[in-house]
Amino acid sequence: MTREELFKKIISHAKEYGFIFPSSEIYDGLAAVYDYGQLGSLLKNNIRDYWWQSMVQLHENIVGIDSAIFMHPTIWKASGHVDAFNDILIDNKDSKKRYRADMLIEEHLAKIEDKINKEVEKATKRFGEKFDRKMFISTNPRVVEYKNKYDTVKTRFANALNNNDLKDLKNIIEEEKIVCPVSGTRNWTDVRQFNLMFCVQMGSVTDDTETIFLRPETAQGIFVNFLNVYKTGRMKIPFGIAQTGKAFRNEIVARQFIFRMREFEQMEMQYFVKPGEEMKWFEYWKTTRKKWHLSLGIPEQKYRFHDHEKLSHYANAATDIEFEFPFGFKELEGIHSRTDFDLKQHQKYSGKKLQFFDAETNESYVPYVIETSIGLDRMFLAIISYAYNEEKLDDGTERIVFHIPHILAPIKIAVLPLVKRDGMPEKAREIMGNLIYDFMCQYDEKDTIGRRYRRQDAIGTPYCITIDQQTFEDNTVTIRERDTMKQERISISKISEIVKDKLNFKNNLGM
Ligand code: GAP
């Protein structure tokens, strides 16, 4: 199966089982906006809770807030978003399609990288065990040529981005003969800037209205509450403020399902530190966030760090945690050293002092900030992309299984009477009546037990409890685990304890 085929299957699986629907579907949908269905919203809540617990519950110096989406418009002037939160776009005059110029060049670079990888792959097969990869890359004429080209374009691209040199970005596109994927032509417009913030009118009378922005990141809601939280929470540096919530960006190229949306949710944490200590905390948060990802049991090779070539207007260091999505490695989370830029800007624009008083040194200062910022929807996509599997079983049959990490699974236990008679449904409901206080459960009595197991595999339910004749004799049930498909006979009184132990937050996150 190709990567594209796999991605299409994941999208249709997510829809078929009630995880994600296109927004406003009966009206033909709304571009780059999605709704989470009955199982999707459960999974999304579980991801959010897992993040919140790891940040707020496990760190006594991190507190959580929930700031409003509507904020004073000057905030976005101060933060630099009004002037600098732009995408660089280019249109193809023949297809009339609009692209992000930086993405066209990045995709071109990825193609050159693919060519190098293919040559290496071919040579590995040809030379077998004797193959010296390093030597091959540095001496094979074709690979050397590709590599030189890659390095030259990459350096020029990074410089053009850093210098905001829109002309050179266009030159790169023309000189590298990058074509429009739709028309196949090179008939490009100039490269232009486009601000990504949505505006709305606030107020009831037309003359009274004020134009405000829908927040493009949740972080500013944290910065403008720095003083409130520091004072009322009696916080001491270093300390963090976390929040989750909706953000909005008028993305030009909103593609790849829920990877790039116009309305999405972020989980952000700003960690306020003493100036000069930011690099130590930057490293700390890189390590801590990577551990959080790995705690979910997803293999390490699915993740990689990618340092930014172009730093945002506020950062002095930045890295992405990238994930291998079905369409390749892409940004999942950003870790940014934001300096004192935001607090200083808000100090300047609001006229209020946003400083921390250090009682030990008798000094006041504007703290530096390390930010961790992850898209909840993107994390959702990472989870389901990893989880989707089509497996051939020993008996020759196939199953589709969603290997969602147990702790995040939308339904934790399916309660299944073996047959729809002999008092089994009643017994099953009695057992479920006790379990629902601790776990999200689903009752199912329709179809054969085998089909019901498959349905639960497909939505990622880690445990199925089956009630059969023996249940009435010795108060036991079978418990089936999703990944191994192993079944065990256990006492009814032990179900809760056994499942709780497997879904234990500490077992996952005990860092
Ligand atoms: N406060 C910093 C900030 O917003 P960012 O790199 O622009 O940084 C952080 O965004 C994270 O938000 C990204 O790593 C990504 O997971 C998520 N994100 C950004 N734009 C998104 C979009 N259009 N759709 C879905 N998720 C998005």
Residues whose N, C-alpha, C, O or C-beta is under 5 A from the ligand:
A	BS01	GAP	P216 E217 A219 R249 E251 I258 F259 R260 M261 F264 E331 L332 E333 G334 S373 I374 G375 R378
